[in-house]
Amino acid sequence: MSTDAPAAPGRKLNRIGLEPGAYRGGKSTLCAGCGHNAISERIIEAYYEMGIDPSRVVKMSGIGCSSKSPAYFLGSAHGFNAVHGRMPSVATGAMLANRTLLAIGVSGDGDTGAIGIGQFVHLMRRNVPMIYIVENNGCYGLTKGQLSPTADLGSVLKSGVVNDLPPIDLCALAIELGASFVARTFSGDKKQMSALLKAAIAHRGTVMLDIISPCVTFNDHEGSTKSYSYVKDHDEPLGEISFVPYFDDISVDYGPGEVQEVTLHDGSRLLLKKLAGDYDPTNRVIARRVLHETASRGEYATGLLYVEPSRPDFLSLLNLVDRPLAFLTPDETRPGRDVLEQIMEELR
Amino acid sequence: MPPETAPAAAFTAPASRVVNDFSIQVATVNGSGSQTANLVLLRSIFQSGVPVSGKNLFPSNIAGLPTWFTIRASRRGYIARRRETDILVAMNPDTAREDVASLRPGAAVVYDALLRLEAVRDDVVFYPVPFDRIVAPVCPDARLRKLVRNMIYDGVLARLLGIDLARMRQALARQLGKKPKAVALNEAALDAGFEYAAANLEKRDPFVIEPMDATRGKILIDGNAAAAIGAMMAGVTVVTWYPITPSSSLCEALTGYMRAHRTDPATGKATFAIVQAEDELSALGMALGAGWAGARAMTATSGPGISLMAEFTGLGYFAEVPAVIFDIQRAGPSTGLPTRTAQGDLLSTAVLSHGDTRHPMLLPASVGEAYEMAMAAFDLAERLQTPVFVMSDLDLGMNVWMSEPFAYPERAPDRGKRLTPEVLERLGEWHRYRDVDGDGVPWRTAPGDGMPAYFCRGSGHNEQGQYSERPGDYAGTLERLARKLETARTLVPPAVVEADEGARVGLIAFGTSHWAVAESRDQLREEAGLPTAYLRLRGYPFGPEVEAFVRRWERVYVVEQNRDGQMRGLLALDLEPPLVQRLRSVRHFDGLPLDARSVTAAVLEQERGGTR
């Protein structure tokens, strides 16, 4: 899928001339086998393959195991590990200050679905241009395995505690609230996650990416509905996803009706090969119905659930000058003497 | 049909005239549109060259509850609240009798004749006015009468107080600006009131306005609009807020000014973003995100919002992110009195959030300082890389004050220590949280500026910004932040100190308490023979002049508008125990702005006790 720039011998450079190493971060301190580490790997690959300059990227997070992970990818990008559940507002502020940045936020199911649900709701509603990943394992790992609001009804904790409250479906919520790109995938599905991450980078607007990422320490046992084995058995892909970046001039020869093509903001294309039925990810009503039906069967619908490439993002609604607000000069931001004099005259 | 004039045996006040030194109180029902009439009255006195101040005591309600607007004319220039009312305009049937009963003998009452207040007492001057009968012919549209009838009392007062009617018309035109229909309608009501008074009311009170020349060139503005102008001139680019009385009008005024003066005329594009957030947590979260990314960012709120912002304030302090927070204080705790004033957030704001924190605060006393300190706050926030609070209050923020026109800023904005290639070369190596200059303030970078990146976090970190739980790293960070506070002491506006000749005691005040204290000092000197020295705080942490002042005076009265003596408490944290014992407290906390008499009485009472 990626195009390689003319490479020096023995080195694999991407189209802006960077090695994969340029996209790596610090060493992970998460548990061995944690789904979150697999996600960090896919993020590194996706930004490398898309040829994104890491210095344009800002990595945002809240608090929790998931929120630690931005330290483990794109080490040369700025990062902000904010407070619990409140990454959306900090990310929104950063994007207001500098609209040329590319924001990726990593949160967890507690950070988003419990303490941060208010800020999550308003981020989706505003369609702030950023990728918002929920590394979803249905439990609080860092505080040793308590239930989170995405734990399924009847799911059993390692301690034997049974969850008797219904889960919040963060994807259904995001679609309802106006997020313009909503997808779900599984940390064990390398191919699907890679295609979705690259499409997410190409999209302009809020990308809500729910990644089921089993907690190997606290929620990977019999009775858990977010264990590796359960998710593998109940993963219900809505279609086979291929991503064609705008810089790849690949012509695809699928037969008519076999694939649905979605053109993203930067001209990249998402090709959706239908597996069963006629799932249309541009239809909000169908998306809600399918999420509801699969959930009631105890399955996870994965893939691109909903996309609306043309919805204006929050920054475009503000009609800002082209240059980042953060870098405007005093000449541009301090009105002249005549303006102050005029205001004073009106107050006399 | 009510009588057109008071009974023949009506009370007449003593003959000596009281010129340019009295208070008018207009008692209305909120939502009745009296604000225009009140501001026209205030402005007409102002345009007569007479020093004037106005205070709106209003309920937390859309319509139907009692509201009082107080206008004080003072030839000596006193603009603090005065407790006594000399002229009452009684328009609210529900409170009229109580309002009249609270007047002192010799006061005057203009009232709706239907209320028959003349029966309440016989030692004040009554001026009954048949408002409904006057308003009907000048305002054929019955729906507008409720709004227009208030202008009638302006006309009546113009006649009774001797205010030039032309001046009042001019004030009306100013107030209603570009609404010719409304101006015409209100002008007719004004004239009708004036004519009614001329034909029917005999002047029997001593209060008159005579033109002076004490307001030439001055402006009239509320503190929130003044702060908004300051923020605009400071070059703010990101404004995030959540509506709350009494701070909303700051961001609303700012929105108006920014649209008018910060939009590129060629492209129509904005050099600013103003976002109404979903709550105060988000408002400050957005401001910090923007500040981290290099923008000049602010939010404005009041006490309940400050409480919600505690968590993010701690993040801003510990991760060292600039932001400006305007706290337009109202009476707490909890919801408290949302439309009443207080200086009650000082202690909680100074150390807002858990752990060891300390935040710079600026303390504006006037609309001029609201303007200047708004600009100073942005410079300080970026210079110190920390949240900075501007502690205004409802009295300053929402009331109209006279002021010299604001001066254009001569200094360029101070964007603080931003790493550049030149600085990087000089430093050799750069670590985000290393104190290379000894002032506790490290150099910072922002995403997209081409300089090295770092990981910003509210968790424990070392000089490189890496996660660290090492005792030395943590203690080192806290100690450096304490050093930064010492730098802040030298950067916040210094206190203003003055002393009467032969002063025997010291007074300390700040913010809007200043106006009552300034007047009280004259009372103490002239009436009680007690000359005083005075220190007006303008910033926190305190500069060295504060300790020197307390050292100089054996008894120092700290005057403030809260129950617990919060500023006295902050002073006590900084001063040595023998000096703390010199501090005495004058506290006012009934939700109404402080008045001079309260200060004078409290100081004299303690002085008597103290010298016994």
Interface residues (C-beta under 8 A of the other chain):
Chain A: G26 S55 R56 V58 P70 A71 S76 A77 H78 G79 F80 N81 A82 V83 R86 P88 S89 V90 A91 T92 G93 A94 M95 L96 A97 N98 T100 L101 G118 Q119 V121 H122 L318 N319 L320 V321 D322 P324 L325 A326 F327 L328 P330 E332 T333 R334 P335 R337 V339 L340 I343 M344 L347 R348
Chain B: G217 K218 I219 L220 I221 I229 M232 M233 A234 G235 V236 T237 V238 T240 Y257 H261 R262 D264 T267 G268 K269 A270 T271 F272 A273 V275 A277 E278 D279 L281 S282 A283 L284 G285 M286 A287 L288 G289 A290 G291 W292 A293 G294 A295 R296 A297 E311 F312 L315 A319 P405 F406 Y408 P409 A412 P413 T445 A446 P447 G448 D449 G450 A453 Y454 F455 C456 R457 G458 S459 Q466 Y467
